[in-house]
Every structure is written in structure tokens, then in C-alpha cells.
Amino acid sequence: MSETNFNQITAVILAGGLGTRLRTIVADRPKILAPICDKPFLSYILDQLIEVGIQYTVLCTGYLGEMVQASFGDHYGTMNLVYSKEQEPLGTAGAIRLAEGLFKSDLMLVMNGDSYYKTDLNKFRQWHMKKNSKATLLLTHVPDTGRYGQVKTAKNGVLECFVEKGEGGGPGWINAGVYLLDRDFITTIPSGRPVSLEKEIFPDWIGRSIYGYHSEGHFLDIGIPEDYEKTEEFFKGKTGQQSQT
């Protein structure tokens, strides 16, 4: 596989979640617009994409998606933005499949819109291409995997299995919600119905060129009020879950 830089890659942000667990704090807007230091959370993700050279991003919206488009429009800094709005919840994989016609590259950088991971995305990209992977999950190490579920790989990074959230716990590697996905992989996702990347598509691809990349960085998930309250300190560089290999 020839080298592909981020300025040639379409970024995809999954921003269609209902955010029900965060409604006690952010009730009037989708959670990706939750304010942090006077900026919506989505701004921090887009800033990270601009830093690595992304020029074109597809926002997969759903609940209150019109607010996202009204807030950000067609451009953010040097980046072009387009929108794929689901009319009914399609799940993480279903939203990607719906947006596939908007993609401009054969490799997509996909991110969850309710989490942020401070790490070296260029190393992630280079590793993915070296492995000639069809799908690579960015993994982060946490002290307690019980809330997230674990991802287990072989020493060479080949994905072996997923452990459901609530089963076990303790330190381990989890899905950080950042992926590099080839178009060949995306077109295998069924269209026109709700589909989950995490529960259906990724497990089905075990043994078919899917990898997990172990990385170091600071991870933040704003899905619950307790973590949302940590966001200002996180982006000011004072806290954040440090991954360890």
C-alpha cells in the first residue's frame, strides 16, 4: 500500500448519539456542542484534525443535527465540512454506511464525537498502512476496563477478541473510538438498518485483516456527567487518563 497522508484522507465524526446520560447537564443541545472553556466540544476534535492536515470532514449527525450544522456551517478554519444526517438512529456503523457516498478517499479516519484522545495520529496512520490493514482500532490503556469492555490482540496487533463491558474489569486496553477504515471495509456494512461497529461489524471481522494499535496518550470520554465535569481541566492540560504500555 502506497503512503497516504492525512491531507488526502476523509475524516468522519460520529455525532448522532442521543446523549441521554448527559442530559442532566446538557439538555438543550447535542453533546458534541457541550460547552468547554467557551467552545463546543466538537471544536477540540476539529482542531486536532486540522493539526494533522485533514482538509475534508464528514459529520454524521442525528439528534438535533441541524444545530450542529447551524453552529459550524461549511468550513472550520482550513477544513471543509459536509453533513450526513440520519432520519432515524442507525448506530455507529449504519451512520458510516449512510455517509459513504460523501467520502473522497479510499481510507477514512473515523472518530467518535463524544470522546477525545491526545495521541500521535501520524504514528497510528503509518502503522495501519504498514500492516496493510482493512480496519485498525486505536487502543488506549485504562486502570479499569469495566465501564468500556476490553480489546485483546496478538503481539503483532491482530485483533483476537472483545470482552463486553461489565465482564471482569481491572487494567487493560479499550477501544478509544478512533479508527482507520478502508472503503472496502465500509462497503461490507449493511445499509438501511441500524448497525453497530462495536457489537456487529468489528467482531465479525476478526481474522479478516483487522488490527488494534496500542498507543500512549490522554483519553477523555464525555458520555457521563462525572467525566464531563473533568473536561476543562483536561483541555487545560492539567489532567487526563494517561495510557501506559
C-alpha positions in Angstrom: 0.0 0.0 0.0 1.4 3.4 -1.0 1.8 6.1 1.6 -1.4 8.2 2.1 -1.1 11.4 4.1 -3.9 12.9 6.2 -4.4 15.7 3.7 -5.6 13.0 1.3 -7.9 11.3 3.8 -11.5 12.0 4.6 -12.3 12.3 8.3 -15.6 11.1 9.6 -17.0 12.2 13.0 -19.9 10.1 14.6 -22.1 12.8 16.1 -25.6 11.3 16.0 -25.9 10.0 19.5 -28.8 10.9 21.7 -26.6 11.7 24.7 -29.2 10.6 27.2 -26.8 10.1 30.1 -25.6 13.7 29.8 -29.0 15.4 29.6 -29.0 16.4 33.2 -26.1 18.8 32.3 -26.6 19.5 28.6 -30.3 19.3 27.9 -30.7 21.8 25.1 -28.2 20.6 22.5 -26.4 17.5 21.2 -23.5 16.5 23.4 -20.9 17.4 20.8 -21.9 21.0 21.3 -21.5 20.8 25.1 -19.5 24.0 26.1 -16.0 23.6 27.4 -13.9 26.7 28.1 -16.4 28.7 26.0 -16.0 26.4 23.0 -18.2 23.5 21.9 -16.6 20.0 22.4 -16.6 19.4 18.7 -14.2 22.3 18.2 -11.5 20.4 20.0 -11.9 17.4 17.8 -11.8 19.5 14.6 -8.7 21.4 15.9 -6.9 18.0 16.3 -7.8 17.1 12.7 -6.5 20.4 11.3 -3.3 19.9 13.2 -2.5 16.6 11.3 -3.6 18.1 7.9 -7.2 16.9 7.4 -8.9 19.1 4.9 -12.3 17.4 4.5 -14.6 16.1 7.2 -17.9 14.4 7.1 -20.1 14.9 10.2 -22.6 12.1 10.8 -25.4 13.8 12.7 -28.8 12.7 14.0 -30.5 14.1 17.1 -30.6 17.9 16.8 -28.2 17.6 13.9 -29.5 20.9 12.4 -27.9 22.7 15.5 -24.5 21.2 14.6 -24.8 22.4 11.0 -26.0 25.9 12.1 -23.1 26.2 14.6 -20.3 25.1 12.2 -21.5 25.7 8.7 -19.5 24.5 5.7 -16.0 25.4 6.9 -13.9 25.2 10.1 -10.6 27.0 9.7 -8.9 25.5 6.7 -11.2 22.4 6.7 -14.3 21.8 4.6 -17.3 20.3 6.4 -20.2 18.3 5.0 -23.1 16.7 6.8 -24.8 13.3 6.6 -28.0 13.4 8.8 -29.7 10.2 9.7 -33.5 10.4 9.8 -33.6 7.6 12.4 -30.9 6.2 14.6 -28.7 3.9 12.5 -25.9 3.0 15.1 -22.2 3.7 14.6 -21.7 1.5 11.6 -25.1 2.4 10.0 -24.2 6.1 10.1 -20.9 5.5 8.4 -22.6 3.4 5.7 -25.2 6.1 5.1 -22.4 8.7 4.6 -20.2 6.6 2.3 -21.2 8.4 -0.8 -19.7 11.6 0.6 -16.2 10.2 1.2 -13.4 11.4 -1.1 -10.7 8.8 -0.3 -10.2 5.1 0.0 -9.1 5.4 3.6 -11.1 7.2 6.3 -10.2 8.4 9.7 -13.3 7.8 11.9 -13.8 9.3 15.3 -16.5 9.1 18.0 -17.9 12.6 18.6 -18.2 12.1 22.4 -14.6 11.3 23.2 -11.1 12.8 22.7 -7.7 11.2 22.6 -4.5 13.2 22.8 -2.0 11.0 20.9 0.2 10.8 17.8 -2.2 10.2 14.9 0.5 10.1 12.4 2.1 7.1 14.0 -1.3 5.5 14.0 -1.7 6.1 10.3 1.8 4.9 9.4 1.3 1.7 11.5 -2.1 1.0 9.8 -0.5 1.3 6.3 2.5 -0.8 7.2 0.2 -3.6 8.3 -1.9 -3.3 5.1 -4.9 -3.4 7.4 -8.5 -3.0 6.3 -9.6 -1.7 9.7 -7.5 -0.6 12.7 -8.8 0.4 16.1 -6.8 2.9 18.2 -6.5 1.4 21.7 -5.8 3.1 25.0 -4.8 1.7 28.3 -7.0 2.4 31.4 -6.8 1.3 35.0 -10.4 -0.1 35.0 -11.9 -1.6 31.8 -15.3 -2.5 33.4 -17.1 0.6 32.0 -15.8 0.1 28.5 -15.0 -3.5 27.8 -11.6 -4.8 26.7 -10.0 -5.3 23.4 -7.4 -8.1 23.2 -4.8 -8.5 20.4 -2.0 -10.8 19.5 1.6 -9.4 19.9 1.6 -8.3 16.2 -1.6 -6.3 16.8 -4.1 -8.7 15.1 -7.4 -8.3 16.9 -8.3 -11.5 18.8 -11.5 -10.8 20.8 -13.7 -8.3 22.6 -14.7 -8.6 26.2 -18.0 -7.0 26.9 -18.3 -4.1 29.4 -19.1 -5.2 32.9 -17.3 -8.5 32.4 -14.3 -8.6 34.6 -12.5 -5.2 34.9 -9.1 -4.1 36.1 -6.4 -2.6 33.9 -6.4 -3.3 30.2 -6.8 -1.9 26.7 -10.0 -0.4 25.4 -11.3 1.0 22.2 -10.6 4.7 22.1 -13.2 5.4 19.5 -10.7 6.3 16.7 -10.4 4.1 13.6 -8.7 3.9 10.2 -11.1 2.2 7.9 -10.7 1.2 4.2 -13.6 1.8 1.9 -13.6 -1.9 1.1 -14.3 -2.5 4.8 -17.0 0.2 4.9 -18.9 -1.2 1.9 -19.4 -4.5 3.7 -21.6 -2.8 6.3 -25.3 -3.5 5.6 -27.3 -0.4 4.6 -30.7 0.8 5.5 -30.8 -0.5 9.1 -29.2 0.1 12.5 -25.8 -1.5 12.7 -23.2 -1.3 15.5 -19.4 -1.2 14.7 -18.6 -2.4 18.2 -21.1 -5.2 18.6 -21.6 -6.4 15.0 -19.0 -5.3 12.4 -15.7 -5.4 14.3 -16.3 -8.8 15.9 -17.4 -10.2 12.5 -14.1 -9.1 11.0 -11.9 -10.9 13.5 -9.5 -13.0 11.4 -10.0 -10.8 8.3 -7.2 -8.1 8.5 -8.5 -6.1 11.5 -5.9 -4.8 13.9 -5.6 -2.9 17.2 -2.9 -0.3 17.6 -1.7 0.2 21.2 -0.9 3.8 21.8 0.1 6.2 24.6 -1.9 9.4 25.3 -4.6 11.1 27.3 -8.2 9.8 26.9 -11.4 11.6 27.7 -15.0 10.3 27.3 -17.7 12.9 28.0 -20.6 10.4 27.9 -21.4 10.7 31.6 -21.7 13.8 33.9 -18.7 12.8 36.1 -16.4 12.8 33.1 -17.9 15.9 31.5 -17.0 17.8 34.7 -13.3 17.0 34.1 -13.2 18.5 30.6 -12.0 22.0 31.4 -9.0 20.7 33.3 -8.3 18.1 30.6 -8.1 20.7 27.8 -6.0 23.0 30.0 -3.5 20.2 30.3 -3.9 19.5 34.0 -5.5 16.1 34.0 -6.4 13.2 31.7 -6.1 9.4 31.8 -2.6 8.6 30.8 -2.2 5.5 28.8 0.6 3.1 29.6 2.1 0.3 27.5 
